[in-house]
C-alpha cells in the first residue's frame, strides 16, 4: 500500500498533458466565440480557454506577460499596439469579422428611427443618460464617439454619457434600466432576452470600419493554436458568427491559397 502514491505519481508523469489553447478575446465576441470554441473542442479534443474583457485591458495584460496563444481584438489599433511591441506574430494576423454600431434603449423607450442626423439623436436622448464603453480606450466607445462627432452631436451629449469598462457592461446598464440609452454593437443584441430595444443603426460612414483582427501572440507558437486561429475563418465558424450578427470580412488575397479560406475567396461573404 505504501507504494501506491509513487505508482500514481509515475503514471501521472507518463501521461501527456491535454492540449489547450488560450484565447484573449474582446467581450463582444463572447456568445459567438463560446459556441465556436465548443464546436472546435468537440471536433479536435483540444480545449480552448477563453478570457474575455475590454480590448485595451487584454492587450495590456498580454504586454505584462499574461499567457495567451491568440489575441482576438475588436479593433486594429490594439493589435497594432502589440505588433509594435513585437508581442504578436504579424505574419499570422488577419481580419476575421466586422460589426455594426447601433443605438439601443430599454424596451419601453423610443421607437425605431433612422440615425442620419445629430438632431434626431439629440431629440431621442433628451436629458436621458447614454451608456457607452470607454470612449477614449475601448473600441466600441471610440467608434460611438466618432459617430456622434460625425453627426455633430458629441459636444451636446457628452455630459450625459456613462462610460463602462467594456461594451457588455454598457449594454447591461440599459438592460437593467439604470440608463435609458446605449451605444453597442449589433451582435450584442443576440441573447439579450429582449431586455433592450434596437432604436437604429449609425451610418457606416460615420465612424471607422469596425474590424476584428486575430493573431497568434509571440509565445503562441503551438500547432493547436495555429489550427484554432485558422478555424476562426472556417465556414462552420463563420456561420456561427453570422448567426450572431457579425459580418464576415472577405478573405485577403494572401489567404486564398489556404484551404480554410478557399470557399470565401470563391464566394465572398456579404
URKAZI-V718896 format. One record per backbone hydrogen bond with DSSP energy under -1.0 kcal/mol. NH is the residue of the N-H (numbers start at 1). CO is the residue of the C=O. E is the energy in kcal/mol with one decimal. If there is no record, write none. Layout:
nh->[NH;NH]
co->[CO;CO]
e->[E;E]
This chain:
nh->[4;7;8;9;10;11;12;13;14;21;23;24;25;26;27;29;30;33;34;35;36;37;38;39;40;41;42;43;44;45;47;49;51;53;58;59;60;61;62;63;64;65;66;69;70;71;72;73;80;81;82;83;84;86;87;89;92;93;94;96;97;98;102;103;104;105;106;109;113;116;121;122;123;124;125;126;128;130;131;132;134;138;142;143;144;145;146;147;148;149;150;151;152;153;154;157;158;160;161;162;164;170;171;172;173;175;176;177;178;179;181;182;183;184;186;189;190;192;195;197;199;200;202;206;212;214;215;217;218;220;221;226;227;228;229;230;231;232;233;234;238;239;240;241;242;243;244;245;246;247;249;255;256;258;261;265;266;267]
co->[1;3;4;5;6;7;8;9;10;47;49;70;51;72;53;26;27;29;30;31;32;33;34;35;36;37;38;39;40;41;19;21;23;25;54;55;56;57;58;59;60;62;61;22;22;215;24;213;76;77;78;79;80;83;82;216;89;90;214;212;212;247;184;200;182;197;180;106;199;114;117;118;119;120;121;122;125;160;181;162;164;134;138;139;140;141;142;143;144;145;146;147;149;148;148;153;154;157;158;130;132;166;167;168;169;171;172;174;173;173;129;104;131;102;100;186;187;189;192;105;103;103;101;203;97;94;71;69;87;217;219;222;223;224;225;226;227;228;230;231;234;235;236;237;238;239;240;242;241;98;96;252;253;255;258;261;262;263]
e->[-1.1;-2.4;-2.8;-2.2;-2.2;-2.2;-2.4;-2.4;-1.6;-2.2;-3.2;-2.8;-2.5;-2.0;-1.7;-2.1;-1.6;-3.2;-2.7;-1.1;-2.3;-2.9;-2.0;-2.4;-2.2;-2.6;-2.2;-1.9;-2.4;-2.8;-1.7;-3.1;-2.8;-1.3;-2.3;-2.5;-2.2;-1.9;-2.3;-2.2;-1.8;-1.5;-2.7;-2.5;-1.8;-2.5;-2.9;-2.3;-2.8;-1.9;-1.6;-2.6;-3.0;-1.8;-2.8;-2.9;-2.3;-1.1;-2.1;-2.8;-1.2;-3.2;-2.9;-3.0;-3.0;-2.1;-1.3;-2.2;-2.4;-1.7;-1.4;-2.8;-2.6;-2.1;-2.3;-2.6;-2.7;-2.4;-3.3;-2.5;-2.0;-1.3;-2.5;-3.2;-2.0;-2.5;-2.4;-2.4;-2.3;-2.5;-2.7;-1.9;-1.3;-2.7;-1.0;-1.3;-2.1;-2.3;-1.1;-3.0;-2.0;-1.6;-2.2;-2.0;-1.7;-2.6;-2.2;-1.3;-1.3;-1.8;-1.5;-2.1;-2.4;-1.9;-2.6;-1.6;-1.4;-1.3;-1.2;-3.5;-2.8;-1.4;-2.6;-2.0;-2.9;-2.5;-1.7;-2.3;-2.2;-1.1;-1.7;-1.9;-2.3;-2.3;-2.4;-2.0;-2.0;-1.4;-1.7;-1.6;-2.8;-2.2;-1.2;-2.3;-2.6;-2.0;-1.2;-2.1;-2.4;-2.3;-2.0;-1.3;-1.1;-2.3;-1.6;-2.0;-2.1;-2.0]
